[in-house]
């Protein structure tokens, strides 16, 4: 690690320490009753500061430590750090500090997933046995979960997500437990909301729709442009719209949510 990188990371540590209390207060305000508990948020933010401090000494040997936090989901801990970094950057961080914070957030979150993912995969396997699906057959369920494209089943009567596959969890940066039962519109980028409402109305009226382009808004603020194909389905009296989404290629020249 170069001298300049170490100096920037020390500035990051100083920035996090300077606004320590304000960051924790705002994180708790934003996350409200969402997981994890406030005391866990404070602890994981402290672990993040420690991680950055260690990285300022040696980026190669810095390791994420989650001792005592194993009972929490990786997503909950990642959301806490994502919020903390966004808030820290709002307190007048220089471009160098801001960039380093985002980079350290990505590295810390990767470490969180690496530590917690093995046990969460087993928990997810158990949840998948119980979660609702318009394709109850085991072989069909396995096929849906294995496809690389995003699969989302939307309940047209309630406008809520009825089923997803692992690719959808990756696209929306949210696990199935959070996605199922929530409104799909909350994951549509603001510039595409009008188009989404029009599409939803057409589907509710039973009209067919060809491929459409939408931009997904992730909880962490990222935007992902996708192309979606749609099919209608019905099960147990529920009217479903089946969405198969694939990320659009960069060659489309998008400049922001909804394209240019």
DADAPE-V242516 format. One record per pair of residues at least 4 apart in sequence whose ideal C-beta (glycine too) atoms are under 7 Angstrom apart, sorted by the first residue. I is the first residue (numbers start at 1). J is the second residue. Records with the same first field share a line. If there is no record, write none. Layout:
BEGIN
I->J, J
END
This chain:
BEGIN
1->5, 6, 58, 59
3->7
4->8
5->9
6->10, 56
7->11
8->12, 96, 97, 100
9->13, 52, 55, 56, 100
10->14, 56
11->15, 97
12->16, 52, 97, 100, 101, 104
13->17, 49, 52, 53, 56
14->18
15->19, 88, 93, 97
16->20, 49, 52, 88
19->23, 88, 91
20->24
21->25
22->26, 91
23->27, 45, 84, 87, 88
24->28, 42, 45
25->29
26->30, 87
27->31, 41, 45, 80, 83, 84, 87
28->38, 41
30->83
31->41, 79, 80, 83
35->72, 73, 76
36->40, 41, 72, 76, 77, 80
38->42
39->43
40->44, 69, 72
41->45, 80
42->46
43->47, 69
44->48, 69, 77, 80, 81
45->49, 80, 84
46->50
47->51, 65, 66
48->52, 81, 84, 108
49->53
50->54
51->55, 62, 64, 108
52->56, 104
54->62
55->59, 62, 104
58->62
64->108, 111, 112, 115
66->70, 112, 115, 116
69->77
70->116
72->76, 77
73->120
74->78, 112, 113, 116, 117, 120
75->79, 174, 175
76->80
77->81, 112
78->82, 109, 112
79->83, 219
80->84
81->85, 105, 108, 109
82->86, 105, 220
83->87
84->88
85->89, 101, 102, 105
86->90
88->93, 101
89->93, 98, 101
93->97, 98, 101
94->98
95->99
96->100
97->101
98->102
99->103
100->104
101->105
102->106
103->107
104->108
105->109
106->110
107->111
108->112
109->113
110->114
111->115
112->116
113->117
116->120
117->121
119->123
120->124
121->125
122->126
123->127
124->128
127->131, 176, 177
131->176, 180
132->162, 163, 180
133->141, 163
134->153, 162, 163, 233, 235, 240
135->140, 141, 144
137->141
138->142
139->143
140->144
141->145
142->146
143->147
144->151, 165
145->165, 166
147->151, 165, 167
148->167
149->167, 244, 245, 246
150->167, 168, 171, 244, 245
151->164, 165, 167, 168, 244
152->161, 164, 168, 184, 243
153->162, 163, 240, 242
154->161, 162, 184, 240, 241, 243
155->160, 162, 238, 240
156->203, 204, 239, 240, 241
157->238, 239
159->183, 200
160->181, 182, 183
161->179, 180, 181, 182, 184
162->180, 240
163->180
164->168, 169, 176, 179, 180
166->170
167->171
168->172, 179
169->174, 175, 176, 179
171->216, 224, 245
172->179, 187, 216, 218
173->218, 219, 220
174->178, 179, 219
176->180
178->182
182->186
184->188
185->193, 196
187->216, 217
188->192, 193, 196, 214, 217
189->215, 216, 217, 223, 257, 258
190->257
191->257, 258
192->196, 214, 215, 257, 258
193->197
194->198
195->199
196->200, 214
197->201
198->202
199->203, 209, 212
200->204
201->205
202->207, 209
203->207, 209, 230, 241
209->230
211->227, 228, 229
212->228
213->225, 227, 248
214->226, 228
215->223, 224, 225, 257, 258
216->223, 224, 226
217->223
218->222, 224
223->257
224->247
225->247, 248, 254, 259
226->245, 246, 247, 248
227->246, 248
228->243, 244, 245
229->244
230->241, 242, 243
231->242
232->241
233->240, 242
234->238, 239, 240
235->240
248->252
252->259
253->260
254->259, 260
255->260
END
